[in-house]
Amino acid sequence: MASRPSDLSDLFCFYYDKFKPLYGEVEAEGNVTNEMLFEVAAAFDHLARLWKFHEPEKQVVDRACGHLKRGCFDAFKLAVVRVSDMRKRLSVIETSLIDNGNFDREMIEAWHRIREGAKEARLAEGDALDD
């Protein structure tokens, strides 16, 4: 599949492979936001236009995909906040003895990678939605 779905089949693959697992995780945590619900509703609205107004499939798929991608970004943002909260809770516990200090070092490295990835995602957000 291309970076952006080109037809309904590709769009639903994106939905099941990318969007739905992220949405499911957010939902399991009880953190579904109004913004995420709006993106799902907006994607569905674009899909309906294929049949209701006979808009071209490529146009419908492009627009619906943009909303699903924004929903994915929302889910990622929530995941970063959740990991940050967990890290703060761990910071009050003495963990330096776990795995001969490797736990702390690996946690710091992982948090650094998460933050850098989040920054890169934020910078690329507009580009990814426009591809």
DSSP file with accessible surface (Angstrom, degrees, kcal/mol):
  #  RESIDUE AA STRUCTURE BP1 BP2  ACC     N-H-->O    O-->H-N    N-H-->O    O-->H-N    TCO  KAPPA ALPHA  PHI   PSI    X-CA   Y-CA   Z-CA
    1    1 A M              0   0  125      0, 0.0     0, 0.0     0, 0.0     0, 0.0   0.000 360.0 360.0 360.0 139.8    0.0    0.0    0.0
    2    2 A A        -     0   0   62      2,-0.2     4,-0.1     1,-0.1     0, 0.0  -0.127 360.0 -93.2 -65.4 173.6    1.2    3.5   -0.8
    3    3 A S  S    S+     0   0   85      1,-0.2    -1,-0.1     2,-0.1   128,-0.1   0.788 120.1  36.8 -63.6 -25.1    1.8    6.0    2.0
    4    4 A R  S    S-     0   0   34     10,-0.0    -2,-0.2    62,-0.0    -1,-0.2  -0.996 101.0-108.0-127.1 129.0   -1.7    7.2    1.4
    5    5 A P        -     0   0    0      0, 0.0    60,-0.1     0, 0.0     3,-0.1  -0.202  23.9-163.8 -55.0 143.4   -4.5    4.8    0.5
    6    6 A S        +     0   0   58      1,-0.1     2,-0.3    55,-0.1    55,-0.1   0.582  67.6  16.1-106.6 -13.8   -5.6    5.1   -3.1
    7    7 A D  S  > S-     0   0   58     54,-0.1     4,-2.4    53,-0.1     5,-0.2  -0.900  89.0 -88.6-149.1 177.1   -8.9    3.2   -2.9
    8    8 A L  H  > S+     0   0   29     -2,-0.3     4,-2.7     1,-0.2     5,-0.2   0.879 122.4  55.6 -60.5 -38.3  -11.5    2.0   -0.4
    9    9 A S  H  > S+     0   0   81      1,-0.2     4,-1.9     2,-0.2    -1,-0.2   0.945 110.9  44.1 -60.3 -47.8   -9.7   -1.3    0.0
   10   10 A D  H  > S+     0   0   33      2,-0.2     4,-2.5     1,-0.2    -1,-0.2   0.887 111.6  54.8 -62.9 -39.9   -6.5    0.4    1.0
   11   11 A L  H  X S+     0   0    2     -4,-2.4     4,-2.6     1,-0.2    -2,-0.2   0.933 108.9  46.7 -61.6 -43.9   -8.4    2.8    3.2
   12   12 A F  H  X S+     0   0   91     -4,-2.7     4,-2.6     2,-0.2     5,-0.2   0.842 109.4  54.4 -72.2 -27.6  -10.0    0.0    5.2
   13   13 A C  H  X S+     0   0   54     -4,-1.9     4,-3.0    -5,-0.2     5,-0.3   0.934 109.9  47.8 -63.9 -45.3   -6.6   -1.7    5.5
   14   14 A F  H  X>S+     0   0   18     -4,-2.5     4,-2.6     2,-0.2     5,-1.7   0.929 111.7  51.1 -58.6 -44.9   -5.2    1.5    7.0
   15   15 A Y  I  <>S+     0   0   66     -4,-2.6     5,-3.5     3,-0.2    -2,-0.2   0.944 117.7  36.5 -58.7 -50.0   -8.2    1.7    9.3
   16   16 A Y  I  <5S+     0   0  131     -4,-2.6    -2,-0.2     3,-0.2    -1,-0.2   0.863 124.5  39.8 -75.2 -34.9   -7.8   -1.9   10.6
   17   17 A D  I  <5S+     0   0  107     -4,-3.0    -3,-0.2    -5,-0.2    -2,-0.2   0.807 133.9  10.6 -85.5 -31.3   -4.0   -2.0   10.6
   18   18 A K  I  X5S+     0   0  114     -4,-2.6     4,-1.2    -5,-0.3    -3,-0.2   0.806 127.8  38.0-113.1 -59.8   -3.2    1.5   11.9
   19   19 A F  I  ><S+     0   0    3     -5,-1.7     4,-3.0     1,-0.2     5,-0.3   0.949 111.5  52.8 -67.8 -51.2   -6.2    3.4   13.2
   20   20 A K  H  ><S+     0   0   91     -5,-3.5     4,-3.0    -6,-0.2     5,-0.2   0.893 107.9  49.6 -60.6 -42.8   -8.2    0.7   15.0
   21   21 A P  H  > S+     0   0   73      0, 0.0     4,-2.0     0, 0.0    -1,-0.2   0.926 114.8  45.6 -61.8 -39.8   -5.4   -0.6   17.2
   22   22 A L  H  X S+     0   0   41     -4,-1.2     4,-2.2     2,-0.2    -2,-0.2   0.932 114.4  47.4 -66.3 -45.6   -4.5    2.9   18.3
   23   23 A Y  H  X S+     0   0   46     -4,-3.0     4,-3.0     1,-0.2     5,-0.2   0.923 110.3  53.8 -60.6 -42.6   -8.1    3.8   19.0
   24   24 A G  H  X S+     0   0   30     -4,-3.0     4,-2.5    -5,-0.3    -1,-0.2   0.886 108.2  49.5 -60.8 -39.5   -8.6    0.5   20.8
   25   25 A E  H  X S+     0   0   98     -4,-2.0     4,-1.4     2,-0.2    -1,-0.2   0.932 113.0  46.1 -65.7 -44.7   -5.7    1.2   23.1
   26   26 A V  H  <>S+     0   0    7     -4,-2.2     5,-2.5     1,-0.2     4,-0.4   0.925 113.3  50.4 -63.1 -42.4   -7.0    4.7   23.9
   27   27 A E  H ><5S+     0   0  115     -4,-3.0     3,-1.5     1,-0.2    -2,-0.2   0.911 106.2  54.7 -63.5 -40.9  -10.5    3.4   24.4
   28   28 A A  H 3<5S+     0   0   87     -4,-2.5    -1,-0.2     1,-0.3    -2,-0.2   0.830 108.1  50.0 -62.7 -30.9   -9.2    0.7   26.8
   29   29 A E  T 3<5S-     0   0  101     -4,-1.4    -1,-0.3    -3,-0.2    -2,-0.2   0.512 114.6-120.1 -82.2  -8.0   -7.6    3.4   28.9
   30   30 A G  T < 5S+     0   0   63     -3,-1.5    -3,-0.2    -4,-0.4    -2,-0.1   0.796  79.9 119.1  74.6  28.1  -10.8    5.4   28.9
   31   31 A N      < +     0   0   74     -5,-2.5     2,-0.2    -6,-0.1    -4,-0.2   0.085  23.8 144.9-116.3  22.7   -9.2    8.3   27.2
   32   32 A V        -     0   0   45     -6,-0.3     2,-0.2    -5,-0.2    -9,-0.0  -0.461  38.7-148.2 -63.8 127.8  -11.1    8.7   23.9
   33   33 A T     >  -     0   0   35     -2,-0.2     4,-2.0     1,-0.1     5,-0.2  -0.579  23.1-115.9 -96.8 161.2  -11.2   12.5   23.2
   34   34 A N  H  > S+     0   0  132      1,-0.2     4,-2.6    -2,-0.2     5,-0.2   0.867 116.9  59.2 -59.8 -34.0  -13.9   14.5   21.5
   35   35 A E  H  > S+     0   0  115      1,-0.2     4,-2.2     2,-0.2    -1,-0.2   0.903 104.5  48.4 -63.9 -41.0  -11.3   15.2   18.8
   36   36 A M  H  > S+     0   0    1      2,-0.2     4,-2.0     1,-0.2    -1,-0.2   0.920 111.6  49.5 -65.7 -42.2  -10.8   11.6   18.1
   37   37 A L  H  X S+     0   0   81     -4,-2.0     4,-2.4     1,-0.2    -2,-0.2   0.902 109.2  53.0 -63.8 -38.1  -14.6   11.0   17.8
   38   38 A F  H  X S+     0   0  124     -4,-2.6     4,-3.0     1,-0.2    -1,-0.2   0.917 107.0  52.1 -61.3 -43.0  -14.9   14.0   15.5
   39   39 A E  H  X S+     0   0   20     -4,-2.2     4,-2.4     2,-0.2    -1,-0.2   0.904 110.2  48.1 -63.4 -39.9  -12.2   12.5   13.2
   40   40 A V  H  X S+     0   0   51     -4,-2.0     4,-2.5     2,-0.2    -1,-0.2   0.940 113.8  47.0 -64.6 -45.9  -14.0    9.2   13.0
   41   41 A A  H  X S+     0   0   59     -4,-2.4     4,-2.4     1,-0.2    -2,-0.2   0.913 112.6  49.4 -62.9 -41.1  -17.3   10.9   12.3
   42   42 A A  H  X S+     0   0   13     -4,-3.0     4,-2.1     2,-0.2    -1,-0.2   0.904 110.4  50.3 -66.7 -39.6  -15.7   13.2    9.7
   43   43 A A  H  X S+     0   0    4     -4,-2.4     4,-2.2    -5,-0.2    -2,-0.2   0.935 111.3  48.9 -62.4 -44.0  -14.0   10.2    7.9
   44   44 A F  H  X S+     0   0  146     -4,-2.5     4,-2.5     1,-0.2    -2,-0.2   0.899 107.5  55.3 -62.9 -39.8  -17.4    8.4    7.8
   45   45 A D  H  X S+     0   0   74     -4,-2.4     4,-1.2     1,-0.2    -1,-0.2   0.922 108.0  48.6 -60.2 -43.0  -19.0   11.5    6.4
   46   46 A H  H  X S+     0   0   22     -4,-2.1     4,-0.6     1,-0.2     3,-0.4   0.911 109.8  52.3 -64.9 -39.2  -16.5   11.5    3.5
   47   47 A L  H >X S+     0   0   22     -4,-2.2     3,-1.4     1,-0.2     4,-0.6   0.917 105.8  54.4 -61.5 -42.2  -17.1    7.8    2.9
   48   48 A A  H >X S+     0   0   40     -4,-2.5     4,-2.9     1,-0.3     3,-0.8   0.810  95.2  68.6 -63.2 -27.5  -20.8    8.4    2.7
   49   49 A R  H 3X S+     0   0   71     -4,-1.2     6,-1.9    -3,-0.4     4,-1.4   0.745  86.0  69.2 -66.0 -22.5  -20.4   11.0    0.0
   50   50 A L  H << S+     0   0   29     -3,-1.4    -1,-0.2    -4,-0.6     4,-0.2   0.933 116.0  23.3 -58.8 -43.6  -19.2    8.4   -2.4
   51   51 A W  H << S+     0   0  162     -3,-0.8    -2,-0.2    -4,-0.6    -1,-0.2   0.855 126.4  47.6 -92.5 -39.0  -22.7    7.0   -2.5
   52   52 A K  H  < S+     0   0  149     -4,-2.9    -3,-0.2     1,-0.2    -2,-0.1   0.922 132.8  13.6 -71.8 -44.6  -24.9    9.9   -1.5
   53   53 A F  S  < S-     0   0  131     -4,-1.4    -1,-0.2    -5,-0.3    -3,-0.2   0.307  97.5-122.4-116.1   3.8  -23.3   12.6   -3.7
   54   54 A H        +     0   0  157     -5,-0.3    -4,-0.2    -4,-0.2    -3,-0.1   0.825  46.2 173.2  57.4  37.2  -21.3   10.4   -6.1
   55   55 A E        -     0   0   40     -6,-1.9    -1,-0.2     1,-0.1    -2,-0.1  -0.426  44.7 -84.3 -69.1 152.6  -18.1   12.1   -5.3
   56   56 A P     >  -     0   0   79      0, 0.0     4,-2.4     0, 0.0     5,-0.2  -0.283  32.8-127.6 -61.3 140.4  -15.0   10.4   -6.9
   57   57 A E  H  > S+     0   0   80      1,-0.2     4,-3.1     2,-0.2     5,-0.3   0.897 107.8  53.9 -56.4 -44.7  -13.6    7.5   -4.9
   58   58 A K  H  > S+     0   0  109      1,-0.2     4,-2.7     2,-0.2    -1,-0.2   0.925 110.3  47.1 -59.2 -42.9  -10.1    8.9   -4.8
   59   59 A Q  H  > S+     0   0   62      2,-0.2     4,-2.3     1,-0.2     5,-0.2   0.930 113.7  47.4 -64.2 -45.1  -11.3   12.2   -3.4
   60   60 A V  H  X S+     0   0    0     -4,-2.4     4,-2.7     1,-0.2     5,-0.2   0.928 113.7  47.8 -62.2 -45.8  -13.4   10.5   -0.7
   61   61 A V  H  X S+     0   0    0     -4,-3.1     4,-2.8    -5,-0.2     5,-0.2   0.927 110.9  51.4 -63.8 -45.0  -10.6    8.2    0.2
   62   62 A D  H  X S+     0   0   43     -4,-2.7     4,-1.9    -5,-0.3    -2,-0.2   0.938 114.7  42.1 -57.1 -48.1   -8.0   11.1    0.4
   63   63 A R  H  X S+     0   0  115     -4,-2.3     4,-1.6     2,-0.2    -2,-0.2   0.905 115.2  48.5 -70.6 -41.7  -10.3   13.1    2.7
   64   64 A A  H  X S+     0   0    0     -4,-2.7     4,-2.2    -5,-0.2    -1,-0.2   0.922 110.6  52.6 -63.3 -41.1  -11.3   10.2    4.9
   65   65 A C  H  X S+     0   0    0     -4,-2.8     4,-2.9    -5,-0.2     5,-0.2   0.896 103.3  57.5 -62.7 -39.8   -7.7    9.1    5.3
   66   66 A G  H  X S+     0   0    3     -4,-1.9     4,-2.1    -5,-0.2    -1,-0.2   0.917 108.3  46.7 -57.4 -41.0   -6.7   12.6    6.4
   67   67 A H  H  X S+     0   0   24     -4,-1.6     4,-2.1     2,-0.2    -1,-0.2   0.910 111.9  49.9 -68.8 -40.5   -9.2   12.4    9.2
   68   68 A L  H  X S+     0   0    9     -4,-2.2     4,-2.1     1,-0.2    -2,-0.2   0.899 109.8  51.6 -66.0 -37.3   -8.1    8.9   10.3
   69   69 A K  H  X S+     0   0   21     -4,-2.9     4,-2.4     2,-0.2    -1,-0.2   0.913 108.1  51.2 -64.7 -41.2   -4.4   10.0   10.2
   70   70 A R  H  X S+     0   0   75     -4,-2.1     4,-2.3    -5,-0.2    -1,-0.2   0.902 108.2  52.8 -62.5 -36.4   -5.3   13.0   12.5
   71   71 A G  H  X S+     0   0    0     -4,-2.1     4,-2.1     2,-0.2    -1,-0.2   0.895 107.5  51.6 -63.3 -37.6   -7.0   10.5   14.8
   72   72 A C  H  X S+     0   0   11     -4,-2.1     4,-2.5     2,-0.2    -2,-0.2   0.924 108.5  50.6 -64.1 -44.0   -3.8    8.4   14.9
   73   73 A F  H  X S+     0   0   32     -4,-2.4     4,-2.5     1,-0.2    -2,-0.2   0.911 108.7  52.4 -60.4 -41.3   -1.8   11.5   15.8
   74   74 A D  H  X S+     0   0   27     -4,-2.3     4,-2.0     1,-0.2    -1,-0.2   0.918 109.5  49.3 -59.4 -42.6   -4.3   12.3   18.6
   75   75 A A  H  X S+     0   0    3     -4,-2.1     4,-2.2     1,-0.2    -2,-0.2   0.907 110.2  50.6 -64.6 -41.5   -3.8    8.7   19.9
   76   76 A F  H  X S+     0   0  110     -4,-2.5     4,-2.4     2,-0.2    -1,-0.2   0.907 108.1  52.9 -62.6 -41.3    0.0    9.0   19.8
   77   77 A K  H  X S+     0   0   71     -4,-2.5     4,-2.1     1,-0.2    -1,-0.2   0.923 109.4  48.8 -60.5 -42.4   -0.2   12.3   21.7
   78   78 A L  H  X S+     0   0   45     -4,-2.0     4,-2.5     1,-0.2    -1,-0.2   0.891 109.2  53.3 -64.5 -37.5   -2.2   10.6   24.4
   79   79 A A  H  X S+     0   0   29     -4,-2.2     4,-2.6     2,-0.2     5,-0.2   0.907 107.3  50.9 -64.9 -40.5    0.3    7.7   24.5
   80   80 A V  H  X S+     0   0   44     -4,-2.4     4,-2.5     2,-0.2    -1,-0.2   0.926 110.7  49.0 -63.6 -42.0    3.2   10.1   25.0
   81   81 A V  H  X S+     0   0   81     -4,-2.1     4,-2.5     2,-0.2    -2,-0.2   0.933 111.1  50.5 -62.0 -43.2    1.3   11.8   27.9
   82   82 A R  H  X S+     0   0   50     -4,-2.5     4,-2.3     1,-0.2    -2,-0.2   0.929 111.5  46.9 -62.6 -43.7    0.6    8.4   29.5
   83   83 A V  H  X S+     0   0   45     -4,-2.6     4,-2.6     1,-0.2    -1,-0.2   0.908 110.6  53.3 -65.9 -38.7    4.2    7.3   29.3
   84   84 A S  H  X S+     0   0   21     -4,-2.5     4,-2.3    -5,-0.2    -1,-0.2   0.922 108.7  49.6 -61.3 -43.1    5.3   10.6   30.7
   85   85 A D  H  X S+     0   0   76     -4,-2.5     4,-2.1     1,-0.2    -1,-0.2   0.914 110.9  49.3 -61.9 -42.2    2.9   10.1   33.7
   86   86 A M  H  X S+     0   0   72     -4,-2.3     4,-2.3     1,-0.2    -2,-0.2   0.912 109.5  52.2 -63.4 -42.3    4.3    6.6   34.2
   87   87 A R  H  X S+     0   0   91     -4,-2.6     4,-1.7     1,-0.2    -1,-0.2   0.908 108.3  51.1 -60.9 -42.0    7.8    7.9   34.1
   88   88 A K  H  X S+     0   0  118     -4,-2.3     4,-0.5     1,-0.2    -1,-0.2   0.907 109.5  50.4 -63.5 -39.0    7.0   10.6   36.8
   89   89 A R  H >< S+     0   0  161     -4,-2.1     3,-0.8     1,-0.2    -1,-0.2   0.899 111.0  48.9 -66.1 -37.7    5.5    7.9   39.0
   90   90 A L  H >< S+     0   0   55     -4,-2.3     3,-1.9     1,-0.2    -1,-0.2   0.796  97.0  71.6 -69.8 -27.1    8.6    5.8   38.7
   91   91 A S  H 3< S+     0   0   86     -4,-1.7    -1,-0.2     1,-0.3    -2,-0.2   0.723  93.2  55.1 -66.0 -18.6   10.9    8.7   39.5
   92   92 A V  T << S+     0   0  123     -3,-0.8     2,-0.4    -4,-0.5    -1,-0.3   0.473  96.9  80.4 -92.1  -0.1    9.8    8.7   43.1
   93   93 A I  S <  S-     0   0   98     -3,-1.9     2,-0.8    -4,-0.1     0, 0.0  -0.852  89.6-113.9-107.2 140.2   10.8    5.1   43.5
   94   94 A E        +     0   0  135     -2,-0.4    -2,-0.1     1,-0.2    -3,-0.1  -0.623  51.0 153.2 -72.8 108.1   14.4    3.9   44.1
   95   95 A T    >   +     0   0   11     -2,-0.8     3,-1.4    -4,-0.1     9,-0.4   0.353  37.7 101.6-117.3   2.4   15.1    2.0   40.9
   96   96 A S  T 3  S+     0   0   48      1,-0.3     7,-0.1     7,-0.1     9,-0.1   0.729  81.0  54.1 -65.9 -20.5   18.9    2.4   40.6
   97   97 A L  T >  S+     0   0  145      3,-0.2     3,-1.3     4,-0.1     2,-0.3   0.620  80.6 109.1 -88.1 -11.9   19.5   -1.1   41.9
   98   98 A I  G X >S-     0   0   82     -3,-1.4     5,-1.4     1,-0.3     3,-1.0  -0.487  99.7  -9.6 -69.4 125.9   17.3   -2.8   39.4
   99   99 A D  G > 5S-     0   0   94     -2,-0.3     3,-2.3     1,-0.3    -1,-0.3   0.881 126.6 -62.8  52.7  44.9   19.4   -4.8   36.9
  100  100 A N  G < 5S-     0   0  153     -3,-1.3    -1,-0.3     1,-0.3    -2,-0.2   0.837 102.0 -50.5  53.0  37.1   22.6   -3.2   38.2
  101  101 A G  G <>5S+     0   0   18     -3,-1.0     4,-1.7    -6,-0.2    -1,-0.3   0.343 115.3 112.5  87.0  -7.2   21.5    0.3   37.2
  102  102 A N  H <>5 +     0   0   46     -3,-2.3     4,-3.0     1,-0.2     5,-0.3   0.837  68.8  62.6 -66.9 -31.9   20.6   -0.7   33.7
  103  103 A F  H  ><S+     0   0   67     -5,-1.4     4,-2.6     1,-0.2    -1,-0.2   0.950 106.2  43.8 -58.0 -50.1   16.9   -0.2   34.3
  104  104 A D  H  > S+     0   0   39     -6,-0.4     4,-2.6    -9,-0.4     5,-0.2   0.930 115.0  48.7 -62.0 -45.8   17.4    3.6   35.0
  105  105 A R  H  X S+     0   0  126     -4,-1.7     4,-2.4     1,-0.2    -2,-0.2   0.938 114.3  45.5 -61.2 -45.3   19.8    4.0   32.1
  106  106 A E  H  X S+     0   0  108     -4,-3.0     4,-2.7     1,-0.2    -1,-0.2   0.870 111.7  52.7 -67.3 -35.3   17.5    2.2   29.6
  107  107 A M  H  X S+     0   0   42     -4,-2.6     4,-2.7    -5,-0.3     5,-0.2   0.928 110.3  47.6 -66.5 -42.1   14.5    4.1   30.9
  108  108 A I  H  X S+     0   0  113     -4,-2.6     4,-2.3     2,-0.2    -2,-0.2   0.933 113.9  47.4 -63.6 -43.6   16.3    7.5   30.4
  109  109 A E  H  X S+     0   0   94     -4,-2.4     4,-2.3    -5,-0.2    -2,-0.2   0.912 112.7  49.1 -64.4 -42.3   17.3    6.4   26.9
  110  110 A A  H  X S+     0   0   31     -4,-2.7     4,-2.6     2,-0.2    -2,-0.2   0.921 110.7  49.8 -64.5 -42.8   13.8    5.2   26.0
  111  111 A W  H  X S+     0   0   31     -4,-2.7     4,-2.7     1,-0.2     5,-0.2   0.913 109.6  52.2 -63.5 -38.8   12.3    8.4   27.3
  112  112 A H  H  X S+     0   0  106     -4,-2.3     4,-2.6    -5,-0.2    -1,-0.2   0.935 110.5  47.5 -61.8 -44.9   14.7   10.4   25.2
  113  113 A R  H  X S+     0   0  157     -4,-2.3     4,-2.7     2,-0.2    -2,-0.2   0.903 111.9  50.9 -63.6 -39.7   13.8    8.4   22.1
  114  114 A I  H  X S+     0   0   58     -4,-2.6     4,-2.6     2,-0.2    -2,-0.2   0.939 111.9  46.5 -63.4 -46.3   10.1    8.9   22.8
  115  115 A R  H  X S+     0   0  117     -4,-2.7     4,-2.4     2,-0.2    -2,-0.2   0.919 113.7  47.8 -63.8 -42.5   10.5   12.6   23.2
  116  116 A E  H  X S+     0   0   65     -4,-2.6     4,-2.5    -5,-0.2    -1,-0.2   0.917 112.8  49.3 -65.4 -41.5   12.6   12.9   20.0
  117  117 A G  H  X S+     0   0   34     -4,-2.7     4,-2.6    -5,-0.2    -2,-0.2   0.896 110.3  50.9 -63.1 -39.2   10.0   10.8   18.1
  118  118 A A  H  X S+     0   0   35     -4,-2.6     4,-2.3     2,-0.2    -2,-0.2   0.908 110.4  49.1 -65.9 -40.3    7.2   13.0   19.4
  119  119 A K  H  X S+     0   0   99     -4,-2.4     4,-2.3     2,-0.2    -2,-0.2   0.931 112.7  47.3 -63.4 -46.4    9.0   16.1   18.3
  120  120 A E  H  X S+     0   0  127     -4,-2.5     4,-2.3     1,-0.2    -2,-0.2   0.905 111.8  50.8 -61.6 -41.7    9.6   14.7   14.9
  121  121 A A  H  X S+     0   0   37     -4,-2.6     4,-1.0     2,-0.2    -1,-0.2   0.909 109.5  50.7 -63.2 -40.6    6.0   13.6   14.6
  122  122 A R  H  < S+     0   0  148     -4,-2.3     3,-0.5     1,-0.2     4,-0.5   0.926 112.4  46.2 -63.8 -43.4    4.8   17.0   15.5
  123  123 A L  H  < S+     0   0  146     -4,-2.3     4,-0.3     1,-0.2     3,-0.2   0.861 118.5  41.9 -66.4 -34.4    7.0   18.6   12.9
  124  124 A A  H  X S+     0   0   42     -4,-2.3     4,-3.0    -5,-0.2     5,-0.3   0.509  86.5  99.2 -91.0  -4.3    6.0   16.1   10.2
  125  125 A E  H  X S+     0   0   31     -4,-1.0     4,-1.8    -3,-0.5     5,-0.2   0.914  85.9  42.7 -53.4 -50.1    2.3   16.1   11.2
  126  126 A G  H  > S+     0   0   38     -4,-0.5     4,-1.3    -3,-0.2    -1,-0.2   0.917 114.8  50.6 -63.8 -41.2    1.2   18.5    8.5
  127  127 A D  H  > S+     0   0  118     -4,-0.3     4,-1.0     1,-0.2     3,-0.3   0.922 109.4  50.6 -63.1 -42.4    3.4   16.8    5.8
  128  128 A A  H  < S+     0   0   28     -4,-3.0     3,-0.3     1,-0.2    -1,-0.2   0.860 110.0  50.1 -65.9 -34.5    2.0   13.4    6.7
  129  129 A L  H  < S+     0   0   19     -4,-1.8    -1,-0.2    -5,-0.3    -2,-0.2   0.772 113.4  46.6 -75.2 -23.0   -1.5   14.6    6.4
  130  130 A D  H  <        0   0  134     -4,-1.3    -1,-0.2    -3,-0.3    -2,-0.2   0.567 360.0 360.0 -94.0 -10.4   -0.8   16.2    3.0
  131  131 A D     <        0   0   75     -4,-1.0    -3,-0.0    -3,-0.3    -4,-0.0   0.027 360.0 360.0 -64.5 360.0    1.1   13.2    1.4
